[in-house]
């Protein structure tokens, strides 16, 4: 999606055809853009492309995957290792990507284009409760369901040990209220690194998504630090500086 030209790029061609089909029938859509090593250096280009196809609500998520384990599969989110895949981004890179887009959005598109992370950050500053699990104090409200009906705690944790049951056998309400799911939600805070509990940006971050945490940071074995921690510091402090100057958000 970082390309402004669809020539010779079959996936992009099909994507743009689908967008045109939706637009021709008056169907609204949003876009989810994965930020990786392939597009992280081109935030302005990515944003301009999304605007050109008519995206009015955007989500940007960082690609953070652990390196393959011995059997060649991507490692489990709670494996005690810090190695990430070469195509992943770190917090500093993702933070710079977001800052570049924010500078355009806040001056040209605020009120016309919604960007989830920016809106959630503003809501946190205003003391409003988070609407997205990533920024919430606890998890456990964003299930993933496979086509066979199997339900898991989260789409980032589709592993056997996080299976809550099957929708054909167990009511969703029962799975939601189960001790297993409640514990999963509370673990977000319990496994957060101590420095996160005292961080000035905790109110807007809450340690981020547990999927993006790593246990091997010299911390206790039951604590994990967000691999994107520098994102929180860079992006949120950047927003704070912006708030202290003339900023359309304050008007």
Secondary structure, DSSP 8 states (H G I E B T S, - for coil): ---S--TT-HHHHHHHHHHHHHHHTT----EEEEE-TTTTT-HHHHHHHHHHTT--EEEEEE---B-B-TTSSB--TT-S---B-TT---HHHHHHHHHHHHHHIIIIITTTSEEHHHHHHHHHHTT---SSGGGSSS--SB-EE-TTSEEESBTT--SGGGEEEETTTS-HHHHHTSHHHHHHHHHHHHTB-HHHHT-TTHHHHTT--GGGEESTTTS-TT-BEETTHHHHHHHHHHHHHHHHS--GGG-
